[in-house]
Amino acid sequence: MQVQTLPLATTGQFSSLFLDYIQQSPSLTGFYGHYPDLAGFEAQLKEKSFSNEKRQILVEVLRKQYAHIPDVPDFSVLLADNTFTVTTGHQLNIFTGPLYIIYKLITTINLAKALQQAYPNYRFVPMYWMATEDHDFAEINHFTLFGQTYSWETEQKGAVGRMNPQELATLIEQMPDCPAVFKKAYLQEKTLADAVRCYIHEWFGAAGLLCIDADDAQLKALFKPVIKDDLLHHTAWKQVNTTTQQLEALGYKNQISPREINFFYLQNGLRERLVVEDGLYKVLHTDIQFTQAEILSLVETNPEYFSPNVVLRPLYEEVILPNLAYIGGPSEVPYWLQLKGVFEAYQESFPLLLPRNFALVINKATQKKIEKLGLTVEELFLDEIQLKKNFIEKNSENQLSLAENVLAFGSIFEEILAKAIKIDKTLEGAVKGEQQKLFNSLEHLEKRLKKAEERNHETEVNQLLALKHKLFPGGTPQERVENVLNFWLNNPDFLSQMQGHFDALNYRFYVIFE
C-alpha cells in the first residue's frame, strides 16, 4: 500500500466549525479543555481522577459482559490508578456498517499505542462505547456490499442492543460470502450487543480494544445524581442553550438541541422520551406517568430505566470511565463543543476531542484509471462540474478561454467611452450597457466552446464520471457508504494494514493505494 495525505480543508468535506477546531482557531478555545496533542494529554493526565470504587464497578461489569467470550481480556489493569481509557462510540450497525466505523476503532487503538509510547509510566486502554441503548433502528439495519444494499427487517422495537440478532439468518443466506465471524456472532449470540462484542473482540481484541455496554444497572447507579438533577433542575438544557447561542454568535451551525429532560424511559421493547407536564413526568406515546416523588424513587431503585440522550450520553461516559479522550467524526466533534458547560456544571473533566482518521482507499484497477486520465489526488475531491471543467481545460488542444478577448474588447470600450463622454456625458450609460451586452455574449460563447469540447472528449468524460461515482458513490465519500468486507474479503490483511498506515494524531486525510 502507498499512502498520500491531504489537509482536511482541501477535501471540501468538513464544516467550518470542525476545521476551525482542528486548526486551533482562537475563537473556539473556550469551548474545549486541552487541544489533542501530546502536550494536551500530559495536562489531562494530571487533571483526570477516577475513584477506586468506580474502577471496581467497571471491572466487575466488564467481566460479566465478557463472561462467554473466549480469551477474556485481563481487566485488572483498569484497577490501577495509572490506567486510563481513550474512547470512541458508535451505533451497532449490522456487519459493521460503513467503513468509517472501522476507522474510528483503528484510530482509538492507535491512539492508545501512541500514548503508551509517549508515557510509559501509565497504561492506556482503547474502548469502544457500544450505543446499545439507541433506538433508531433505521440507521443500523442495513449495509452496502459490492454495490448491493442488504437490510434487516424486524418487528422488534426499543433499544437495539437488546434485540435478538438471530433474525439475520435470512440476510446471511442472501450474502455471496459471509465470513464465519459474523455467522458465529449473529446466529449464536442472544442480543445484538453480545453479537457486536463477539466479532469486535475477534477482530480487535488482540490489539487491546474493549467493548463497554453502558446499559447496565450498576453503571447507571453511578449516574443517579445527574439523572435526578436533570429531572428536577434541567441543568444541561440551560448550559447547552447558553453555549449554543455563543457558537451561533460566532457564525457556526450547531449539531444538537437540548431538551428540558435529556433522558428516555427504557424498558424491553420501549425507549421513549420523558417530559414533564402539569407536574407529572410522562413517557411519550404511552400511558406511563409518574409524580415527582415516584420518579425520584424509581431513579433510586431502578436507575437502569433511564437512558441518556445525545446531550448527556457524553457525560455518562466520563462518569463511568477513567477516560482521557473521545475520538469522533466530523459531526461528533462539533457537538461535543456544545457540552463543555455541562461538564463544568457537574464538575467532570472535559475529555480531549480527537477527529478519527479519514481515508479513501483506491485499488489497483482504479489507480490505473486515475493515471490514464491524468488526475491528481486532489482533483478526486472536486465536485463533478469542477472536475469536468479542469479535465477539459487540461486536455484540450484548443484555446477555450475568451479572457484575452474580453480584455481586448475592454480596452476598445475604454477608448469608445472616452470619446463618448467628450461628446456627451449622458452617453456613458449607453456605452457601458453595450459593453456589458458584449461581455455577456462572450461569456455565453465561451460556455458553448467548452460544451462542444466536452462532447469531443465524451468517452474520457464518461470514464471520469464513472471513476468519481466509484470513489464517491452517490456523491458521498467512500468511507460513509462502502462496507469493510468490500476490501477485507479480497485482502484479509486489510485491517492490520490500515492500522499500520493511520496515525491517530495526524489530522489529515489519507488516500491509500492498495
C-alpha positions in Angstrom: 0.0 0.0 0.0 1.1 3.5 -0.8 -0.2 6.5 1.2 -0.7 10.1 0.5 -2.2 12.6 2.9 -4.0 15.8 2.3 -5.0 18.7 4.5 -8.6 18.1 5.7 -9.6 21.6 4.5 -8.7 20.8 0.8 -11.2 17.9 0.6 -14.3 20.1 0.8 -15.9 17.6 3.2 -15.9 19.3 6.5 -17.8 22.0 8.3 -16.1 25.3 9.3 -16.6 24.5 13.0 -14.8 21.2 12.7 -11.9 22.7 10.6 -11.6 25.7 12.9 -11.3 23.4 15.9 -8.6 21.3 14.3 -6.7 24.5 13.2 -7.0 25.8 16.8 -8.9 29.0 16.0 -8.6 31.3 18.9 -12.3 32.0 18.9 -13.0 28.4 20.0 -10.5 27.9 22.8 -13.2 28.5 25.4 -15.3 25.6 24.1 -12.9 22.8 25.0 -10.3 21.9 27.5 -6.9 20.8 26.1 -6.0 20.5 22.5 -5.5 16.9 21.4 -1.7 16.8 21.0 0.8 15.1 23.3 1.2 18.3 25.5 -2.6 18.3 25.9 -2.6 14.6 27.0 0.1 15.3 29.5 -2.0 18.1 31.1 -5.1 15.8 31.0 -3.3 13.0 32.8 -2.6 15.4 35.7 -6.2 16.5 35.9 -8.2 13.3 35.4 -9.2 11.4 38.6 -11.2 8.3 38.9 -12.1 6.6 42.2 -11.1 3.1 43.1 -14.8 2.3 43.7 -15.7 3.2 40.1 -12.8 1.2 38.9 -14.0 -1.9 40.8 -17.6 -1.5 39.4 -16.2 -1.0 35.8 -14.1 -4.2 36.0 -17.0 -6.1 37.6 -19.3 -5.1 34.7 -16.8 -5.9 32.0 -16.1 -9.3 33.5 -19.8 -10.0 33.5 -20.2 -8.8 29.9 -17.3 -10.8 28.6 -18.1 -13.9 30.6 -19.0 -16.0 27.5 -16.1 -14.7 25.3 -13.1 -16.9 24.7 -9.7 -15.4 25.6 -11.2 -13.0 28.1 -9.0 -9.9 28.4 -7.2 -9.0 31.7 -9.5 -6.3 33.1 -7.5 -6.0 36.3 -5.3 -3.4 34.6 -8.2 -1.0 34.9 -8.0 -1.2 38.7 -4.7 0.6 38.7 -4.9 4.3 39.3 -2.4 5.0 36.5 -4.6 3.3 33.8 -6.8 5.4 31.6 -9.0 4.8 28.6 -9.4 6.5 25.3 -12.9 6.0 23.8 -14.9 6.1 20.6 -18.5 5.2 20.3 -21.0 4.3 17.6 -24.3 2.6 16.9 -24.4 -1.2 16.4 -24.6 -1.1 12.6 -25.1 -4.6 11.2 -21.9 -6.2 9.7 -20.0 -3.1 11.0 -21.9 -0.7 8.7 -19.9 1.9 6.7 -16.1 1.8 6.6 -15.7 4.9 8.8 -16.9 2.9 11.9 -13.9 0.6 11.5 -11.7 3.7 11.0 -12.9 5.1 14.4 -11.9 1.8 16.1 -8.5 1.7 14.5 -7.8 5.4 15.4 -8.7 4.6 19.0 -6.4 1.6 19.1 -3.6 3.6 17.5 -4.1 6.5 19.9 -3.7 4.2 22.9 -0.4 2.8 21.4 0.9 6.3 20.7 0.2 7.4 24.3 1.8 4.2 25.7 5.0 5.0 23.8 4.9 8.7 24.9 4.0 8.0 28.6 5.4 4.5 29.5 4.6 5.0 33.3 0.9 4.9 32.5 -1.4 2.3 30.9 -3.9 3.2 28.1 -6.8 1.1 27.1 -8.8 1.7 23.9 -12.5 1.5 24.5 -15.5 1.1 22.1 -18.7 2.5 23.6 -21.4 0.4 22.0 -24.5 2.6 21.6 -26.7 -0.3 22.8 -29.5 1.9 24.1 -30.0 3.7 20.8 -33.4 3.0 19.3 -33.0 4.4 15.8 -33.2 1.0 14.1 -33.4 2.5 10.6 -29.8 3.8 11.0 -28.3 0.5 11.7 -30.4 -2.1 9.9 -28.6 -2.0 6.5 -25.2 -2.1 4.9 -23.8 -2.0 1.3 -21.6 -4.7 -0.1 -20.3 -4.7 -3.7 -23.0 -2.2 -4.7 -25.9 -4.1 -3.2 -27.8 -3.0 -0.1 -28.8 -5.6 2.5 -31.4 -4.7 5.1 -32.7 -6.3 8.3 -36.5 -6.2 8.7 -37.9 -6.9 12.1 -40.9 -6.2 14.4 -38.6 -5.8 17.4 -38.5 -2.3 19.0 -36.7 -0.4 21.6 -33.0 -0.3 22.4 -31.2 -2.1 19.5 -28.6 -3.7 21.8 -31.3 -5.8 23.4 -32.7 -7.1 20.1 -32.3 -10.7 19.0 -29.8 -10.9 16.1 -30.7 -14.4 15.0 -33.3 -13.0 12.6 -30.2 -12.1 10.5 -30.0 -15.7 9.3 -32.1 -14.9 6.3 -29.9 -12.0 5.3 -26.8 -14.1 5.8 -28.1 -16.6 3.4 -28.5 -13.9 0.8 -24.9 -12.7 1.0 -22.5 -14.2 -1.5 -19.7 -14.8 1.1 -20.5 -14.2 4.7 -17.4 -14.6 7.0 -17.6 -17.1 9.8 -17.1 -14.5 12.4 -20.4 -12.9 11.6 -22.3 -16.2 11.4 -21.0 -17.0 14.8 -21.8 -13.6 16.3 -25.3 -13.2 14.8 -26.6 -16.8 14.9 -25.2 -17.8 18.3 -25.5 -14.7 20.5 -28.8 -13.7 22.1 -28.6 -9.9 21.8 -27.2 -7.6 19.2 -24.9 -6.1 21.9 -23.4 -9.5 22.6 -23.0 -10.2 18.8 -21.1 -7.0 18.2 -18.8 -7.6 21.2 -18.2 -11.1 19.8 -16.9 -10.0 16.3 -15.2 -6.8 17.5 -13.2 -8.9 20.1 -12.3 -11.4 17.4 -11.0 -8.7 15.1 -9.5 -6.2 17.5 -9.3 -7.9 20.9 -5.6 -8.8 20.4 -5.0 -5.1 19.8 -6.4 -4.4 23.3 -9.8 -2.9 22.3 -12.5 -3.4 24.9 -16.3 -3.0 24.4 -18.4 -1.4 27.0 -22.2 -1.8 27.2 -23.4 1.0 29.4 -27.0 -0.4 29.5 -26.3 -1.7 33.0 -27.8 -1.1 36.4 -24.5 -0.9 38.2 -23.2 1.7 35.8 -26.4 3.7 35.8 -26.3 3.8 39.6 -23.2 5.9 39.3 -25.2 8.4 37.2 -28.1 8.8 39.7 -27.2 12.3 40.8 -27.2 13.6 37.2 -30.5 11.8 36.4 -32.2 13.4 39.4 -30.7 16.9 38.7 -31.8 16.7 35.1 -35.3 15.7 36.1 -35.6 18.5 38.6 -33.4 21.4 37.5 -32.7 20.9 33.8 -29.1 21.9 34.2 -27.9 20.5 30.9 -30.7 22.2 29.0 -29.6 25.6 30.4 -25.9 25.1 29.9 -26.1 23.8 26.3 -28.5 26.6 25.3 -26.0 29.2 26.5 -23.1 27.6 24.7 -25.2 27.1 21.5 -26.0 30.8 21.5 -22.3 31.7 21.8 -21.4 29.4 18.9 -24.2 30.8 16.8 -23.0 34.3 17.5 -19.6 33.3 16.0 -21.4 32.1 12.9 -21.4 28.4 13.5 -24.2 25.9 12.9 -24.9 23.7 15.8 -25.4 19.9 15.7 -27.7 19.1 18.7 -30.5 20.7 20.6 -31.0 20.0 24.3 -34.3 19.3 25.9 -35.5 20.2 29.4 -35.3 16.5 30.2 -32.5 14.7 28.4 -33.4 11.1 29.3 -35.6 8.4 27.8 -37.6 5.8 29.7 -36.1 2.4 28.9 -37.7 -1.0 29.1 -37.6 -4.1 26.9 -39.1 -3.1 23.6 -39.5 0.6 24.7 -37.3 3.7 24.7 -39.4 6.9 24.7 -38.7 10.4 25.8 -39.6 11.7 29.3 -41.4 15.0 29.5 -42.9 16.9 32.4 -46.4 18.2 32.0 -48.7 19.7 34.7 -46.4 18.5 37.4 -46.3 14.9 36.1 -43.5 13.1 34.4 -44.9 11.3 31.3 -43.4 8.8 28.9 -44.3 10.0 25.4 -46.6 7.7 23.2 -47.5 5.7 26.3 -49.9 5.9 29.2 -47.0 5.7 31.7 -46.6 8.7 34.1 -45.1 9.4 37.5 -45.4 12.0 40.2 -42.2 13.7 41.2 -41.8 11.6 44.2 -42.5 8.4 42.2 -39.9 9.2 39.6 -37.2 10.1 42.1 -37.9 6.9 43.9 -37.6 5.0 40.6 -34.2 6.6 40.0 -33.1 5.2 43.3 -34.4 1.7 42.9 -34.0 1.3 39.1 -31.6 3.8 37.5 -31.3 1.4 34.5 -34.8 2.6 33.4 -33.3 5.9 32.5 -31.4 6.3 29.2 -29.4 9.5 28.4 -29.8 11.2 25.1 -27.1 12.7 22.9 -26.7 15.6 25.3 -25.9 13.6 28.5 -24.5 10.4 27.0 -21.0 12.0 26.7 -21.2 13.0 30.4 -22.3 9.5 31.3 -19.3 8.1 29.5 -16.9 10.3 31.6 -18.6 9.4 34.8 -18.2 5.7 34.4 -14.8 5.5 32.6 -11.3 6.7 33.6 -11.3 8.4 30.2 -8.9 11.0 28.7 -10.2 11.4 25.1 -13.1 10.9 22.8 -12.5 10.0 19.1 -15.3 11.2 16.9 -16.3 12.1 13.4 -16.9 15.4 11.7 -20.4 15.7 13.3 -19.5 14.4 16.7 -16.5 16.7 17.5 -18.6 19.8 16.8 -21.5 18.7 19.1 -19.1 17.9 21.9 -18.0 21.6 21.7 -21.6 22.4 22.8 -21.2 20.4 26.0 -18.3 21.9 28.0 -20.6 23.9 30.2 -22.4 20.7 31.2 -19.2 19.0 32.3 -18.2 22.1 34.3 -21.7 22.2 36.0 -21.2 18.6 37.1 -17.5 19.0 37.9 -16.4 16.4 35.5 -13.2 16.8 33.4 -13.9 17.5 29.8 -12.0 14.9 27.6 -9.7 15.8 24.7 -11.6 15.7 21.4 -9.9 13.9 18.5 -11.1 13.6 15.0 -11.0 10.0 13.7 -8.8 9.2 10.8 -10.4 9.7 7.4 -9.4 7.7 4.3 -10.1 7.0 0.6 -8.9 3.5 -0.4 -8.1 3.0 -4.1 -7.5 -0.4 -5.6 -5.0 -1.1 -8.4 -7.6 -1.1 -11.2 -8.9 2.3 -10.2 -5.4 3.6 -9.8 -4.7 2.7 -13.4 -7.8 4.7 -14.5 -6.7 7.7 -12.5 -3.2 7.6 -14.1 -4.7 7.1 -17.6 -7.0 10.2 -17.1 -4.0 12.2 -15.7 -5.8 13.1 -12.5 -4.1 14.3 -9.3 -5.2 13.0 -5.9 -6.5 16.5 -5.0 -8.8 16.5 -8.1 -10.6 13.4 -7.0 -12.3 15.5 -4.3 -13.7 18.2 -6.7 -17.4 18.2 -7.5 -18.4 16.8 -10.9 -18.8 20.2 -12.5 -15.3 21.5 -11.5 -13.8 18.1 -12.2 -15.1 18.1 -15.8 -14.0 21.7 -16.3 -10.5 21.0 -15.1 -10.2 17.9 -17.2 -11.4 19.6 -20.4 -9.1 22.6 -19.9 -6.1 20.4 -19.2 -6.7 18.0 -22.1 -8.0 20.3 -24.8 -5.7 21.2 -27.7 -7.8 24.3 -28.3 -7.9 27.6 -26.6 -11.3 27.6 -24.8 -11.0 30.7 -22.7 -12.0 34.1 -24.1 -10.5 36.0 -21.2 -7.9 37.7 -23.5 -10.7 38.7 -25.9 -12.6 40.2 -23.0 -9.6 42.2 -22.0 -9.1 43.4 -25.6 -12.7 44.5 -26.0 -12.5 46.1 -22.6 -9.6 48.3 -23.9 -11.6 49.2 -27.0 -14.6 50.2 -25.0 -12.5 52.3 -22.7 -11.5 54.3 -25.8 -15.1 54.5 -27.0 -16.2 55.6 -23.6 -13.6 58.4 -23.5 -14.8 59.7 -26.9 -18.4 59.4 -26.0 -18.0 61.4 -22.7 -16.2 64.2 -24.5 -19.2 64.5 -26.9 -22.0 63.9 -24.3 -21.6 62.7 -20.7 -25.0 61.2 -20.8 -23.8 58.6 -23.3 -21.7 56.9 -20.5 -24.6 54.6 -19.5 -25.3 53.6 -23.1 -21.7 52.7 -23.8 -21.4 50.7 -20.6 -24.6 48.9 -21.4 -23.4 47.8 -24.8 -20.1 46.7 -23.3 -21.9 44.5 -20.8 -24.1 43.0 -23.6 -20.9 42.1 -25.4 -19.3 40.6 -22.3 -22.4 38.5 -21.7 -22.3 37.3 -25.3 -18.6 36.4 -24.9 -19.4 34.5 -21.7 -22.2 32.6 -23.5 -19.9 31.8 -26.4 -17.2 30.5 -24.0 -19.6 28.1 -22.4 -20.6 26.8 -25.8 -17.0 26.3 -26.8 -16.4 24.3 -23.6 -19.6 22.3 -24.1 -18.5 21.4 -27.6 -15.1 20.4 -26.5 -16.7 18.3 -23.7 -18.6 16.4 -26.5 -15.3 15.9 -28.3 -14.0 14.2 -25.1 -17.2 12.3 -24.3 -15.6 8.9 -23.8 -13.0 10.3 -21.4 -15.6 12.4 -19.5 -17.8 9.4 -19.0 -14.8 7.4 -17.7 -14.1 10.4 -15.4 -17.6 10.5 -14.0 -17.7 6.7 -13.6 -14.5 6.9 -11.6 -15.8 9.7 -9.4 -19.0 7.7 -8.7 -17.0 4.7 -7.7 -14.9 6.6 -5.2 -17.8 8.8 -4.1 -20.9 6.7 -4.6 -24.0 8.9 -4.9 -21.7 11.9 -4.2 -21.0 10.5 -0.8 -17.4 9.7 0.5 -16.5 6.1 0.1 -16.0 5.6 3.8 -19.6 6.6 4.5 -21.1 4.0 2.1 -18.8 1.0 1.5 -18.6 -1.8 3.9 -15.2 -3.1 5.2 -16.0 -6.5 3.6 -15.6 -4.9 0.2 -11.9 -4.8 1.0 -11.4 -7.5 3.7 -12.8 -10.4 1.6 -10.2 -9.8 -1.1 -7.4 -8.8 1.4 -7.6 -10.5 4.9 -4.7 -8.2 6.0 -6.7 -5.1 5.3 -7.4 -4.2 8.9 -3.8 -4.6 10.1 -2.6 -2.7 7.0 -4.9 0.2 7.8 -3.8 0.1 11.4 -0.2 0.4 10.2 -0.9 3.4 8.0 -3.1 5.5 10.3 -1.6 7.9 12.8 -4.2 8.9 15.4 -2.5 12.3 16.0 -2.1 13.2 12.3 -5.2 15.3 11.4 -5.0 14.9 7.6 -7.0 12.9 5.0 -5.4 9.6 4.0 -5.5 8.4 0.3 -4.4 4.8 0.3 -3.4 2.9 -2.8 -3.8 -0.8 -2.4 
